[in-house]
Structures are given as C-alpha cells and as structure tokens.
Amino acid sequence: MTDYSELATREAFGKFLTELGDRDPRIVVLDADLSRSTMTKYFARAFPGRFIQCGLAEQNMISIAAGLATCGRVPFASTFAVFASSRCFDQVRMCVAQPQTNVKIVSTHGGITVGEDGSSHQAIEDIALYCSLPNFNVVVPADSIETVEAIRAAAATEGPFYVRLGRSKTPVVYTSGCTFRLGKADVLREGNDAAIIATGIMVYMAIDAADLLAKSGIKCRVLNMSSIKPIDRQAIEAAAEETGAIVTAEEHLLHGGLGSIVAQVVASGTPAPLASLGIKDTYCKSGKPEELLEANGLTAEDIVDAAKSVIARKR
C-alpha cells in the first residue's frame, strides 16, 4: 500500500488516481504535455488506452474532457494551475460550468511556492476565477493525505470540480488520517480567543502559529477550510460568535479568495474583527518558496501577529 504521507500533494494525486482507475473503468485522464510534473504519468503507464496527451492545448483539453463526460466517462484533466485557470477559462465556463458536466480539473503548481519558475507560472488568481463560476466545487487540500480523500470525493461526486495542488512536498497535517467532507471545515485546534481559518499549505503554518500563541496563553481555534466552495458557513459563523476574532491565511490573492469569502459570511452574520493574510495586489518575483512566503507575509509568525492584532480589536 502506498504511503502517501511521504509524497507531495501532486504525487499523491497521481498515484492515487491510478488506484481509482483500477477500480473504475469510467475514469479517463487528460494532460497538457505536463504529465511528468502533474504526475498523471503514473496513470498513463498503467492505462495508456485511457490517457489522452493533449499537448500544449489546454482549451482543447477541457473541451475533450467535457465531451467525454457527456458519454458517461469520468474525466480528470490536469495541468499547472496558472494554465488551468486563465488559459482555458472560456472553455471551462462554456463546456463545464454552464452544462454542469462531470469534469474534474486538478491543477498542480498552485500559488507562489512554485518558486524559481517566476510570476508567469505562479497561479494567484485561480481560486477567485473558479469560485466565480456557478456549479463548481473548489477544493484546496492541506497535505498529501487530504489530497487522496479529496480526489476520492471528487471522483464519487457528480459535477464539476477544481482541485488545487502544489509543487513542493509540504508537512503532513493529518498524521492519523482524515475524512474529507465537501462543504465542511475541519477543526484542528480548539480555542475561543480567536479563530485562524486557513487553506492549502497555510494550514500547517496556522497550526504552528496556534502552538506559538498557546505559549503566551492565547488559545486559538484552527480551521482547515479545504472546501472553499461550497464554504462551511456554519463553522465560520460559529467561529465569529464564539471567538470574536478571525484571521484567514491563504497562498492566493487577497481579492476573491478565502479571505473575501469569509468576510462576506462574517459581515452577513456575526460581525467580528478580521485580518486576512494573502498576496496583496501584486505579482511576485522569482525566488525560493520560503523566501516568497516570507516576503508576502505568509509565515507562522505573521499569523501570530495578525491574531494578536484582531484580539486587541475585540470588544
């Protein structure tokens, strides 16, 4: 049995997709000339007759995937997040979102932690773009273990999915396994002084921040909001009411991402001081992942500072 805890999210996706393909002959996989990076290469080796290499033609890839879905197949289309969002947005809107075809778009290399590839390959708008589409489920797993469960849920759930994965191996959050539930947040730490709501790679940093805050006697609730759409409104409203202060953290532009969605929920329910950590209105430079996270205020220490700030603003 594969030990997914030792893998990057993209490799966990590629290997588990092959397991799913062995169980379900309806699953087909499409890639845009990046199978060695998206890790769909494993599926291609196991099931060459059910793998379509579309080349550098993401628009065609999405259209083909939609067509296969109308024929009863369960297509997984994969490429880098920057290409899966901006290059083929029209095809995603017209062929997947509007007719609600059963297409699963799984991107890798999301966010700024692609590092030295530079701003041309740093997808920082993708979550906002996909959340703007009616009928789409948008998921950003916290680690390789949750990636497996999210892909399992996507394959079993009818309708369009966008799953965003990263490039680098990240620390494992779910050391004892997890149960992914679409539309539900997972409370990883309890606390009523403030709530930290994070997604993707920022989840393990949120846990680190909560541990640091605990040393100062500040108990923070940590929520893994891997399901961005549908969002867990009940968990957000409970956090606002019970803690009175919220911090959001994401590897994405502040506009249109997790922070924006959480702010809408809080404003319409129980207003509370809120601080959102993410990428400000700018494209980032090339650099090592840890350097880029630090430069954009996306570290555990930044979350600590934000938590103290919102707690000080509580009534």
C-alpha positions as CSV (number, residue, x, y, z in Angstrom):
1,M,0.0,0.0,0.0
2,T,1.3,3.5,-0.9
3,D,2.5,5.7,2.0
4,Y,1.0,9.0,0.8
5,S,2.4,10.8,3.8
6,E,5.9,10.8,2.2
7,L,4.6,12.5,-1.0
8,A,4.0,15.9,-2.3
9,T,0.3,16.6,-3.0
10,R,0.7,16.3,-6.8
11,E,2.4,12.9,-6.5
12,A,-0.2,11.6,-4.0
13,F,-2.8,12.7,-6.6
14,G,-1.0,10.9,-9.5
15,K,-0.5,7.6,-7.6
16,F,-4.0,7.5,-6.1
17,L,-5.6,8.4,-9.4
18,T,-4.0,5.2,-10.7
19,E,-5.6,3.2,-7.9
20,L,-9.0,4.8,-8.7
21,G,-8.6,3.9,-12.4
22,D,-8.0,0.3,-11.5
23,R,-11.3,0.2,-9.6
24,D,-13.4,2.4,-12.0
25,P,-13.0,1.9,-15.8
26,R,-15.0,5.1,-16.4
27,I,-12.1,7.2,-15.3
28,V,-10.0,8.8,-18.1
29,V,-7.2,11.2,-17.7
30,L,-6.2,14.1,-19.9
31,D,-3.0,16.2,-19.6
32,A,-1.5,19.2,-21.4
33,D,2.1,18.0,-22.0
34,L,3.0,18.1,-18.3
35,S,2.3,14.6,-17.2
36,R,5.8,14.2,-15.6
37,S,5.1,17.3,-13.5
38,T,1.4,16.8,-12.7
39,M,2.2,13.1,-12.0
40,T,-0.5,11.8,-14.3
41,K,2.4,9.9,-15.8
42,Y,1.5,7.0,-13.4
43,F,-2.0,6.7,-14.9
44,A,-0.6,6.9,-18.4
45,R,1.7,4.0,-17.8
46,A,-1.0,1.9,-16.1
47,F,-3.8,2.7,-18.6
48,P,-2.4,4.0,-21.9
49,G,-5.7,3.5,-23.6
50,R,-7.5,5.8,-21.1
51,F,-4.9,8.6,-21.2
52,I,-5.0,11.4,-23.6
53,Q,-2.0,13.6,-24.1
54,C,-3.5,16.9,-25.4
55,G,-0.2,18.8,-25.8
56,L,0.1,22.5,-25.2
57,A,-3.6,23.0,-25.9
58,E,-5.5,23.4,-22.6
59,Q,-8.6,24.8,-24.3
60,N,-8.9,21.6,-26.4
61,M,-8.2,19.5,-23.3
62,I,-11.1,21.0,-21.4
63,S,-13.4,20.6,-24.4
64,I,-12.4,17.0,-24.9
65,A,-12.9,16.3,-21.2
66,A,-16.4,17.8,-21.3
67,G,-17.3,15.7,-24.4
68,L,-16.1,12.5,-22.6
69,A,-18.2,13.4,-19.6
70,T,-21.3,13.5,-21.7
71,C,-20.5,9.9,-22.8
72,G,-20.5,8.6,-19.3
73,R,-16.8,8.8,-18.6
74,V,-15.3,10.5,-15.5
75,P,-12.5,12.7,-16.9
76,F,-9.7,14.1,-14.8
77,A,-8.0,17.0,-16.7
78,S,-4.7,18.1,-15.3
79,T,-2.1,20.9,-15.9
80,F,-0.4,23.7,-14.0
81,A,-2.8,25.9,-12.0
82,V,-1.9,29.0,-14.0
83,F,-2.8,27.3,-17.2
84,A,-5.9,25.5,-15.8
85,S,-7.4,28.8,-14.8
86,S,-6.5,31.6,-17.1
87,R,-5.6,30.0,-20.4
88,C,-8.8,27.9,-20.8
89,F,-11.3,29.9,-18.8
90,D,-13.8,30.3,-21.6
91,Q,-13.9,26.6,-22.3
92,V,-14.3,25.8,-18.6
93,R,-17.2,28.3,-18.4
94,M,-19.0,27.2,-21.5
95,C,-18.3,23.4,-21.6
96,V,-18.1,22.6,-17.9
97,A,-19.7,25.2,-15.6
98,Q,-22.8,26.1,-17.6
99,P,-23.8,22.5,-18.7
100,Q,-22.6,21.1,-15.3
101,T,-20.5,18.3,-17.0
102,N,-18.9,15.8,-14.7
103,V,-15.3,17.1,-15.3
104,K,-12.6,17.1,-12.6
105,I,-9.9,19.7,-13.1
106,V,-6.9,19.0,-10.9
107,S,-4.1,21.6,-11.1
108,T,-0.7,21.4,-9.7
109,H,2.0,24.1,-9.0
110,G,-0.6,26.4,-7.4
111,G,0.4,29.6,-5.6
112,I,3.8,31.2,-5.3
113,T,5.6,28.2,-3.9
114,V,6.5,27.1,-7.5
115,G,9.4,29.4,-6.5
116,E,12.0,30.0,-9.2
117,D,9.6,29.5,-12.0
118,G,8.7,33.1,-11.6
119,S,5.5,35.1,-11.8
120,S,4.5,33.7,-15.2
121,H,3.9,30.3,-13.5
122,Q,2.6,31.5,-10.1
123,A,-1.2,31.0,-10.1
124,I,-2.5,33.5,-7.6
125,E,-5.9,34.2,-9.2
126,D,-7.1,30.7,-9.9
127,I,-9.3,30.3,-6.8
128,A,-11.1,33.5,-7.4
129,L,-11.7,32.6,-11.1
130,Y,-13.1,29.1,-10.3
131,C,-15.2,30.4,-7.3
132,S,-16.8,32.9,-9.7
133,L,-18.3,30.0,-11.8
134,P,-21.7,28.7,-10.7
135,N,-21.9,24.9,-10.2
136,F,-18.2,24.4,-9.4
137,N,-16.8,22.8,-6.3
138,V,-13.4,24.3,-5.4
139,V,-11.0,22.4,-3.1
140,V,-7.5,23.1,-1.8
141,P,-6.2,20.2,0.3
142,A,-3.9,20.8,3.2
143,D,-1.5,17.9,2.6
144,S,-1.0,14.7,0.7
145,I,-3.3,12.7,3.0
146,E,-6.2,15.1,2.5
147,T,-5.4,15.2,-1.2
148,V,-6.2,11.5,-1.5
149,E,-9.5,11.9,0.2
150,A,-10.4,15.0,-1.8
151,I,-9.7,13.2,-5.1
152,R,-11.7,10.2,-3.8
153,A,-14.7,12.6,-3.1
154,A,-14.3,14.3,-6.5
155,A,-14.5,11.0,-8.4
156,A,-17.5,9.9,-6.4
157,T,-19.4,13.2,-6.6
158,E,-21.3,14.2,-9.7
159,G,-20.5,17.7,-11.1
160,P,-17.5,20.0,-11.8
161,F,-14.5,20.1,-9.5
162,Y,-11.4,22.3,-9.3
163,V,-8.8,20.8,-7.0
164,R,-5.7,22.9,-6.5
165,L,-2.4,21.2,-5.5
166,G,1.1,22.4,-5.0
167,R,4.6,21.6,-6.3
168,S,6.7,21.0,-3.3
169,K,6.3,18.5,-0.5
170,T,4.6,20.0,2.5
171,P,4.5,18.9,6.1
172,V,1.8,16.4,6.9
173,V,-1.2,17.8,8.9
174,Y,-3.2,14.6,9.1
175,T,-0.7,12.2,10.7
176,S,-3.6,9.9,11.7
177,G,-5.6,10.1,8.5
178,C,-8.6,12.3,7.7
179,T,-12.1,12.3,6.5
180,F,-12.7,14.9,3.8
181,R,-16.2,16.3,3.6
182,L,-17.2,18.6,0.8
183,G,-18.6,21.8,2.3
184,K,-17.2,21.2,5.8
185,A,-14.3,22.7,7.6
186,D,-12.2,20.6,9.9
187,V,-11.4,22.0,13.4
188,L,-7.7,21.1,14.1
189,R,-7.2,23.0,17.3
190,E,-9.8,24.2,19.8
191,G,-9.8,27.7,21.3
192,N,-12.0,30.7,21.9
193,D,-9.6,33.6,21.9
194,A,-9.5,33.8,18.1
195,A,-10.0,31.6,15.1
196,I,-7.5,31.0,12.4
197,I,-9.1,29.8,9.1
198,A,-6.6,28.6,6.6
199,T,-6.4,26.6,3.4
200,G,-3.7,24.7,1.5
201,I,-0.1,25.0,2.6
202,M,-1.1,27.7,5.1
203,V,-2.9,25.1,7.3
204,Y,0.3,23.7,8.8
205,M,1.5,27.3,9.4
206,A,-1.8,28.1,11.2
207,I,-1.2,25.1,13.5
208,D,2.4,26.3,14.2
209,A,1.0,29.8,14.9
210,A,-1.6,28.4,17.3
211,D,1.1,26.5,19.1
212,L,3.2,29.6,19.4
213,L,0.2,31.6,20.7
214,A,-0.6,28.9,23.2
215,K,2.8,29.6,24.9
216,S,1.6,33.1,25.6
217,G,-1.7,31.8,27.0
218,I,-3.7,32.6,23.8
219,K,-5.9,29.7,22.7
220,C,-6.8,29.9,19.0
221,R,-9.2,27.7,17.1
222,V,-7.7,26.4,13.8
223,L,-10.0,25.5,10.9
224,N,-8.8,23.8,7.8
225,M,-11.1,25.2,5.1
226,S,-10.1,22.9,2.3
227,S,-13.6,23.2,0.8
228,I,-13.7,26.7,-0.4
229,K,-16.8,26.3,-2.5
230,P,-19.1,25.2,-1.0
231,I,-17.9,27.0,2.1
232,D,-18.8,25.9,5.6
233,R,-20.8,29.0,6.7
234,Q,-21.9,27.3,9.9
235,A,-18.2,26.8,11.0
236,I,-17.3,30.4,10.1
237,E,-20.4,31.9,11.9
238,A,-19.6,29.7,15.0
239,A,-16.0,31.0,15.0
240,A,-17.1,34.6,14.7
241,E,-19.7,34.2,17.5
242,E,-17.6,32.0,19.9
243,T,-14.1,33.6,19.5
244,G,-15.0,37.1,18.4
245,A,-11.9,37.5,16.2
246,I,-10.8,35.8,12.9
247,V,-7.6,35.5,10.9
248,T,-7.6,34.0,7.4
249,A,-4.5,32.7,5.6
250,E,-4.1,31.6,2.0
251,E,-1.5,31.4,-0.7
252,H,-3.6,33.4,-3.1
253,L,-4.5,37.0,-3.9
254,L,-6.5,38.6,-1.1
255,H,-9.1,39.7,-3.6
256,G,-11.6,36.9,-4.4
257,G,-10.1,34.2,-2.3
258,L,-10.7,32.6,1.1
259,G,-10.4,35.9,3.0
260,S,-13.0,37.6,0.8
261,I,-15.5,34.7,1.1
262,V,-15.0,34.5,4.9
263,A,-15.5,38.3,5.2
264,Q,-18.8,38.0,3.3
265,V,-20.1,35.3,5.7
266,V,-19.0,37.2,8.8
267,A,-20.5,40.5,7.6
268,S,-23.8,38.9,6.9
269,G,-24.0,37.1,10.3
270,T,-22.0,38.0,13.4
271,P,-19.5,40.8,12.6
272,A,-16.1,40.3,14.2
273,P,-12.6,41.8,13.8
274,L,-11.0,40.1,10.9
275,A,-7.5,40.1,9.4
276,S,-6.7,38.4,6.1
277,L,-3.2,37.2,5.1
278,G,-2.6,36.6,1.5
279,I,-0.9,38.1,-1.5
280,K,-1.6,41.8,-1.9
281,D,-2.4,43.4,-5.3
282,T,0.8,42.4,-7.0
283,Y,2.6,39.7,-9.0
284,C,5.5,38.1,-7.2
285,K,9.2,37.8,-8.1
286,S,11.1,34.6,-8.6
287,G,12.7,33.1,-5.6
288,K,12.8,30.1,-3.2
289,P,9.4,29.1,-1.8
290,E,10.2,30.0,1.7
291,E,11.6,33.4,0.6
292,L,8.5,34.2,-1.3
293,L,6.2,33.2,1.6
294,E,8.2,35.4,4.0
295,A,8.2,38.3,1.5
296,N,4.5,38.2,1.3
297,G,3.8,37.9,5.0
298,L,2.7,34.2,4.9
299,T,4.6,32.7,7.8
300,A,3.5,31.3,11.2
301,E,5.0,34.5,12.8
302,D,2.8,36.7,10.5
303,I,-0.3,34.7,11.6
304,V,0.7,35.2,15.3
305,D,1.0,39.0,14.8
306,A,-2.4,39.1,13.0
307,A,-4.1,37.0,15.7
308,K,-2.8,39.4,18.4
309,S,-4.0,42.3,16.3
310,V,-7.6,41.1,15.9
311,I,-7.7,40.0,19.6
312,A,-6.8,43.5,20.6
313,R,-9.7,44.8,18.5
314,K,-12.3,42.6,20.1
315,R,-15.0,44.4,22.0
